[in-house]
């Protein structure tokens, strides 16, 4: 048995402060065990009463309480009164019990277990009377109940204070779970952690999972994985059925089963789901009675089922009413959509097999090209749509192309675009695009699958088709501006990028940020003023528009780093360059190779500004990798080679500086390295010791940046220190 030291310490801490302690949580949270451990650790006399349905009769309840209280020291007359109460006239038994309690003089503990079984107003009033009567003389009452409302605690007489411990205080901690699992076969920490997470610390669930794991370990030696121990739900499901469902009325069971299709529940949602009214009252009642219903707010509007309880209910629903779950999910999707909550609506539509409805809502939710966590959610939804759905709903196929591209998956992006091109849709699209043709052209232009030269043609088509007022026109203009940049046409590039950078629709922040970043890069390359303003405008759009995780923001951070490096802000340059590199790693610009090459060149320039040729050389290699993915690369190849040439000149200057630091003795050693002479023979030739030559050779290698004799000779020839 796990000793709950932390919980016992909590009970000890409140014991001296309040006359009433209430442990209220659903079945299996270890309320009884905790109270027994706490009582056994103390030295007060103990009276323990486990209540059942018969205690709804106040006279029987008075008799049970009196019998238990005989274990508490009391004056002889009081003890005699308590002994007589079980045989007393039923009408007078409760009153005689309360009078006897007032005569108790010694500190004692009275535990009332399973108080939720006391339902009649008369018995509840008697229990409350016991609490209030025992207070002045040191009788402390500890109550365990599945329902926190069983005693209507707010109605206690003024001055009766109480401490309440609920499921959060009673749940097992991970340390307690490890203590329990330590008594059986050896379990890996990840296994215990998985059980802890899945059971939410529910004590009985952890015990049952451990029991199932031990049995499986006996049957299959070496078992003990998270899948084995947390996946065997037979014991847990049986517990829920026997302890909870078996005692519920058929109508209540039906309510529990059907609402288990929901991850979160409210009265109006359940009403819509079940085509009935009064669900809010049922939810509140289920929570009050300890049916593993977890409130999600203080107002009592939203609830959820405990994870394991919901799993059991869903299993029962599928067994008893096959096909009903699909209908329930579709009703939930319709309710959430009416309420203006598309994300849960999409989740339920997909669970209900209504892909077209889900696709329509996904498209509406993705118009602003999400990033970060939202991008991951949308990607998860799209992954559940098949090709037929995308063909039937071509706007979503275009959206899928954007989502996969922004996620760094060019293959799926282009596959989605091909599906969109198969369809024929007349007129504008729900996302605001002027036509399907324009939507395809805009995405094709920016993703550049056919090379930089074709990018100009696609972008011009997009600008022609995306009419003024279209929310995608700025993106089309940005694509055309980028295409002009990549084909070496700065003047038309500036015109289109300036138009794209103007404030527009909410969904065009990303296009405007990209346009400002391109303008900043052009200005930096041409050595003109204004780069800092464009870089800052781009950064402001990215930071204020929650676009920090978008791969298209890479250039924003890269040009920001370049500007910072130019003004000798080393820390700022490194921070912004790091942000660009992070986006390059995840989600990756693989679907936008022109962007990857541009950013690599800019970051290479930043590295040179910061005096880091090693990093600059890595950026050159990255840029060449991106160029290899383009069918035609416009002026990008020239930009990369320009960076490589700058790096070469930097290396040359560095080598020349290094050569100046060579001593005359080191130059003499260097001049003998091209010969066949060994180090010993060189020492003899120069009339110095072998150790001296070794030291001079090592210094020469270091100063020339060479790791071998051959490399040192090559560097010496490059610097004119040796004949060619």
N, C-alpha and C positions, 0 to 999 in steps of 0.2 A: 504494500500500500504506500502511495506517495504521501509524505507528510507535507502539508501545505503551509510551510513556515511563514511565507509572506502574508497569506490570508489570515493565519492565526495571529500574527502580529497586528494586523489591521483590526481584528476583533478585540484583542487586548487593549489597543489604543482607544477604542470608543467605549469599552466596557465601563470605565469609571465615569463616563460623561453623560450617558443617557440610560433611562430605565428600560428602553425597548430597542431591540435590534431586530431588523427584518432582513432576511435573505430571500429575495424574490427573483426567480428565474425559472425557465421551463424545465421539464423533466430531464434528469441526467446531468445536471450541472454540479452535482456533488454537495448539495446543501446539507443533507443529513450527515454525510461523512465529515464535512467540515465542522459541524456543530458537535459531533461526537468527539472529534479530536480536540476541539477547544475545551469542551467540558471536562474531558479526561485530564487535560493538562492543568486544570485549576484545582483549587482546594475547597470550593464552595459546595454545599449540599446540592444535589441535582434532582429535579423532578422532571420526568420526560413523558410526554403524551403524544402518541401518534394518532392523529384524528382520521376518522373515516366517515362514510355516509351516515352511519348511525348517530353520529354526533350532531346531526341536524336537529335532533331532539334535545332541547336545552337541559332537560332533567338527566338524560343519559350523559350528556357532556359534563354536567356538574359532577356526576358520580365518577367519571373517568378522571377529571381534574383532582377531585378530592382524594381518590385512591393514590394518585401519583404524588400529591403533596404530603402524604404521610411520611415520605422519606425526608422531609424538611423538618429540622428541630423546631418545636413549638411548645408553648405551655401545655400542661396536661389537659386542661379544659378544651383548648383549641384542638388538640389532637383527637380528643373524644368526639368533638363536633365533626371533624373531617371524616372520622371512621363511620359516623352514622349517616352521612349524606347519601351514599349509594342506596340506602334503604328508605330514605325520606320520601314523603309525599312529593310527587313530581312538581306540583305547583310551587312548593316552597324550597326545593333543592337549590336553585340558583341563588336565591337570596341568602340562604344559610351559608353557602360557599363564600359569598362575598364578605359576609360578616366575619367568618372564620379567618379569611385572609387578612383582615385588618388587625388581627391579634398576633400575626407573625412578627417576630422581633429580630430574627437573625438573618444576615445576608444569605441569599440562596439564588439559584438559577432555575427557572422554569422554561423548558423547551417545548414549544408547540409545533409539531411537525405536520406537514401536509394540511395546512390551514385552508387550502383551497377547497377542501371537502366540506367545509362548514359554509352552508349557503343560506340557511333560514335566518331571517332578521333577528329572531330571539336568541339563537346561538351566537350570532355575530355580536349582538349586544352583550352577551355574557362574557365572551372573550375580551371585548373592550373593557368591560367592568373589571375583569381580573387584572388587566394591565394597569388600570387606574388605581385599583385598590392596593396593589402590592407596592406601588412606587414609594410611599413615605418610609417604609420600613426595610428597604434594601432588597426586595424581591425583584430581580431583573428577569424580564421575559425576552426570550429569543424565539422568533417566529420563522419558520421555513414554509414557503408557499410558492406554487407555480404562478400565482397571480399577485401582482403588486397591489391590486386594488381590493384584495379579499376583505380587509378589515376597514376599508374606508378611513384610512389613517388621518385624513384631513379633519375628521369629525371627533378626534380625541379631545378630551378636556384640555383647556388651556394650561400650559405648563408641562404637559407630557411631551418631552422631546424624544426623538427617535433617530437612529442611524439606519440607513438602508443600503444594502449591498446587492447589486444586480448582476446581470450576466457578465458585464465587463470585469467586475471584481472577482467573480467566481470562475471565469474561464481559466483553463490551464495556460501558463506561460510556456514558451518553448523550453525553458530550463526544466520545468516540471514534466513536460512530455519526454524530454531526454531521460529524466530520472525514472520514469515509468518503463521506457523501452530498455533501459539498462538492466532490467530484471530478467530479460529473455535473451534471445539470440542477439548477436551484435548487429546493430542497424547503423547504416551510414548516416551522417548528419543531414544530408540532403533528403533522405527518406523521412526522417523525423520532421524536418522542416516542411516537407510536402504534406504530411498528415496534419501537422499543426495548422497549415494554411487552409486545407480543405475542410477540416472540422471546425475551423474558427475558434479553436480552443474548447469546444464542447467536450466536457470530461468523459461522458459515457461513450461518445463517438471515438475518442482516442483510445479508451480501454478496449472497445470492440474491435477497432482497427488493429491494435496490438495483439488481441486474441486471435484474430483472423491470420495475422502475420506469423504468429507462433505456430499455429496449426499448419499453415502452408510450409513453414520451415521444416516441420517434422516430416511432412509428406514429400517435400522437395528440398533436401539439404542444399544449403548455399543460397536459398532465396533470401530476400530482404531488401529488394529494390523498392523504390517509391511506387512503381506500377503494381507490384505484388501486394504490398501492404495496404495501399490506399484504394486499390481497384476492387478488392473483395468486399462488396457491399451487402452480402447476404445477412450478416448479423445486424448491421445498422438498419437495413430496410425492415427486417423482422421486428426490431425494437420499435421503430416508428409505427408500424402497423398494429402491434400488440398494445403499445402504451397510449397511442393517440387515436388513430383512425377507428380502432375497434370500439372506442367509447363515444364516438361522435354520431350524431343523427345523420340519416342518409342525405338530407338536404345540405347539411354542413359539409359532409364529405364531398358532395358534388361541387360545392363552391370551392373547396380547397383544391380539388383535382383540376378544375378548369382554369382557375386563376394561376396555377403553377406554370402556365405558358408564359407568364409575365416575369421579367426580371425585377421590375418595380411596379407597385400597385397603388392605385388611389381609388376612392369611391366612384367617381365619374367614369374612370377607365374600366373598372370592373362592371359597372352598370352597362356600359356600351358593349363590353365583351359578352356578357351573359343575357343581354336584352331584358334587364330587370332593374329594380330600384332597391335602395337600402343597403348597398354594398359597403358604404362607409361605416355603417353601424356594425356590419358583420366583421369587417377588418378590425375595428376597435375592440370588438368582443373577443375575437381570436387572439389578439395581442394580450388582452386582459387575462384570458384563461391560459396563457402560457403555451400557445400552439406554435412556437418557433416562428412567430411573426415579429420582425425587427422593425421598429419605427425609424424612419429616415429624417424626421423633422420633429420639432417640438409642438407643432400645431396638430399633429395626428392626421395629416393628409396623405402622406406617402409612406409605404411600407415595402418590405421585401421578405421573402422566406429565407430562413437559414439555408445555406447552400445544400447541405446533405438532405434536409427535409424536402426541399424543392426537387432534388434529383429523384427521391422516392416517389413524390407525388406525380412527377412527369412519367415515371415508369408505370405507375398504376393507371394513369390516364391513357397511355398508349395501349396498355393491356385491356382495359375495360371498354374504351371508346376509340377504336382505331380510326384514324382520319380526322378526329375532332380537333386535334392540335393545329392542323393546317387552317381550319376555319377560324379558330380562335386568333391565330397570328394575323390573318387577313383583317379581321375586325379590329384588332389592336392597331394595325398599320393605318387603317382608315381613321380611327380616332386620333392618333397622333398627328396625322396630316391635317385634319380639321383644326387641331389645336396649334398648328404652326410649328411643330417640332419634327422636322424632317429626318433627323438622324435616327431616333428610335423607330420612326415610321419605316425607314429603309430596312433596318434590322429585322423588323417583324415581317415586312413584305417578302424579304428573301427567305426567312424561315417558313413563310407560308407558301413558298413556291411561286409567288407573283412577281416574276422577274421584270416584266414590262413596267409595272407600277414602280418597282424599285429603280429601274433604269431611268425613268422619267424624273424621279426625285433626286437621284444621284447627279443627273445633269444640271438640275437647278441649283444644287448645293456646291457645284464645282466651277461656277462661272468665273470666280476670282482666282483660279489656279492655286489651290491650297498648297501649303508646305508643312513640314514638320509632322506633328501628330495628326493633324487633319489630313494631310496627304496619305499617311499610312492607313487611316481609317477608310478613306475613299478607295485606296488601292485594294484593301481587303474586300470591300463590297464588289468592286469590279472583277476581282478574281473569281467571284461566284456567278458571274454572268457568262453564258456560253455564246458562241459565235452567232447562233441564230437570233439571239436577243439583240446583239449589236447590229446585225443586218436589218432587223425589224425596227430598230430605233437608231438610225444613223447619227443623229446628234450626239448620242452617248458614245458611239464608236469614235467620233472625233475627240470627245472629252477623254475617253480612255487613252487615245494617242498622247494627249497632253500629260495625263497622269503618269503613264508608263515612262514617257520621256523625262519628266521631272524627277522620276524615281531612278533614273540611270539605266533603263532597260530599253535600248533602241530597237531590239528585235520585236518585242511585243508592241512597242509604239507604232512601228511601221505596219505590223500585222493588223492592228486596229484601224489604221488609216486605209488600208486596202479594203477592209470590210465596209468602211464608210463610202468608199468610191463605188462600190457595187450598187448602192442604193440610189434611188431617184426621188428627191424631195423638192416639191415646188414651193417657192416663197421663202420667207424668213424662217429662222430656227428659234426654238424656245429660249436659247441662251442669248438672243439678241443679234446673232450673226445675220447678215443680209441674205445669205443662201448657204446651202450645203457646199456648193462649189467654192464660195469665198472662205468658208471655215476650213475646208481642206487645203486651199491655197495658202492661207495664213500659217497653218501648222507646218505645211511642207516647206514653206519659205524659211521659217525659223529653224527647223530641224535639218534642212540642207542635205537630204539623203542622196541627191544626184550631183552634188558638188557646188562650188561657189558660183560658177558661171550660170548654172540653172537657177540659183537662188534669186538672182535679179529678176528673171522672168516670172517666177512664182510670186515674188513679193509685189511686182507691178500688177499682176492679176488680182492679188488680194486687195491692194489699195483701190483698184478700179471697182471691185465688187463690194467692198465694205464702205458703204455710203456714209457721208457725214452724219453724225448722230448715232451710228452703230457703236456699241461698247467695245467692239473688237478693232475699230479703225486705228486706234493708237498702236495696237500690236502690229497691224499690217504696216503702218508707217515706220515703226521701229525696225521691222524686218527689212524693209526696203533701204532704210538708212544703213543698217549693218551690211547689207549686200553691197552698197556703194563703197563702204569702208573697205570691205574685203577685196573689192575689184579695183581699188586705187583711185576712186573718184571722190575726193574729199568735199568738193563744193556741193554737189547734189546730196551727199551724205549729211552735211551739216543742215541743209534745208529740211530734209525729211526727219532727221533726228530732233531738230528744234520743234517741229510740229508735233512729234510724238511725245515730247517732254512737257507739252502744255498740260495744265490740269484738266482732267476729263472725268469720265465715269469712275465710280469707286473701284471697279474691277480692273482699271488700267494703271494702277500704281506700279505694277511690276514692269509694264512697258515703258512708263515714264522713267523709272529708275534705271532701266537698261539704256535708254536713250541718253540720259545725263551722263552715265558712265562712259558710253562710247564717245560723247563729245569731250569729256575730260581727257580721255586717252588720246584723241586726235590733237587736242590742244597741247598736251605734254609732249607728244612726238614732234610737233611743229615748233616747240619752244615758245609758244605764245602765252599771253596772260588769259586768265579765266578758268584755268583747270581746277583751281581750288573751289570756286563757286559751284561748278558742275559736280565735282566729286562730293561736296557737302550736300547738295540738293539730292543727289542719288542716295547718299547714306541716310538722309532724313526720311526719304520715302520708304526705304527698306526698314529702318528702325521703327518708324511710326505705323507702318502698314502690316506688321507681323510677318515680314517677308524674310526674316533672318535665316530661315532654314531652306529657302528656295535656291536651287542650283543656279538660277539666272542672276542671283545676287552676287555670284562669285566676282564678276568684273567690278561691281561696286566696291567691294572690299579691296580688290587688287589695286585699282586706281587710287583709292584712298590711301593705301600704303605707299604708293609711288609719290603722291603729293606730300605725305608726312616725311618720307625719306629726303625729298628735295629741300624741305625746310629744317632738316637735321633733327627731326623728332624721331629718334631711333626707337624708343619704346612704342610710340604710336604706330610706326611703320611695321614693327614686328607683330604687334597685336592684330592689326588689320590684315597683314599677310597671312597670319595664322588662321584667321577666320575664313579667308579665301581657300586656303589649303584644306581646312576641315570640310568645307562643302565639296571640294574636289574629291575627297575620299568617300564621303557619304552625304548626299546620294550619288555623286559623280556626274560629270557632264558628258558621259559617253554618247548620249543621244544628240548632243550639240557639239560635235568635234571642233567646229570653228571657234566656239567659245572656249573650250579647253585649251586650244592653241593660243588664242589671244591672251588668256589669263596667264598661261605659262610664260609667254614672252614678257608681259608686264611684271610678273613676279621675278623674272630673271633680271630685269632692269633694276628692280628694287634691291635685289641681292647685291648687284654690283655697286649701287649707291651706298649700301651698308658695308661694303668691303668683304663680301662673303662669296668668293668665286666658286667654292665647292657647291653651294646651293644654286648659284647661277648655272653651273654646268648641269645640274640635275634638271633645272627648268628647261634647258635646251633639249635634253633627252625627252622630257615629257612632251614638249611642243612637237617634236618630230614624230612621236607616237600618235598624237592626235592627227597630224597631217596625213599619216598613212591611212586614215579612215575616210579621207575625203577624195572623191573622184577627181575634182579639180580644186586647187587651193588658192587661186587668185594671188594676192600679194603676201599671203601668210608665209610662204616659203622664204620670200625675201626678208620678211621681218625676223624670222627665226635665224636666218643666216647672218643678218645684221647683228643680232644678239650674240651669235657665236663669234663673230669678228671682234665685237667689243670685248668679249671674254678673252679672246686670244691676245688682244692688245694689252688688256689688264694683266694677263699672265706674263707677257713679255716685259712689261714694266716691273712686275714683281721680281722676275728673274734677274733683270738688269740690276735692280736694287740689291738683290741677294749677292750677285757677283761682286758688287762693290765692297761687300763685307768680307770677302775671302782674303785671308792673309797671304803674304808672299810665299810662306812655307806651304800653305794649302794649295796655292796655284801650282807650285812645283810638283806636289804630289799628284794633282789632277793631270798634269802634262805627261806623267808616266803611266797613268791608268790605261791608255790605249795599247800599251806594250804587253808583251807576254810575261813581263816580270811579276813574280809573286811579291806579297807585301814584305817578306824578309829581304828579297833581292832589291826592292825599292829602298828599303832602309839602308842597305849596304851602299847603294848608288848615291844616296843623299848623305851618307855618313852620320846617320842618327840611329837611335835604338828602334827595335821592332815595335815596342810599345808606343813610342812617339808617333810612328807612322800610322799605327792603328787609330790613335786619337785624332790625327789630322785627317785621315780618310773618313772617319765617322762625322767630323765637323763638316767636311766637304759635301758628303751625302746630304746632311741635314740642311745645309744652306741652299743646295741646289734642288731640294725636294725630290731626291732620287732614292730609290730603295735598293738599287743594284749597281754594280760597276759599269755595266753597259749603259744604264739610264744616266748615270753621272757623266759619262763620256758624251752621250747625245746632247745633254743640256749644255755641257761645255762648248760643244761645236755650235749650238744655237746662239750662244752668247759671244762667240768669237774668241773664246779663251783657248780653243784648240783649232788646229787647221781643219778645214772641211774634208 
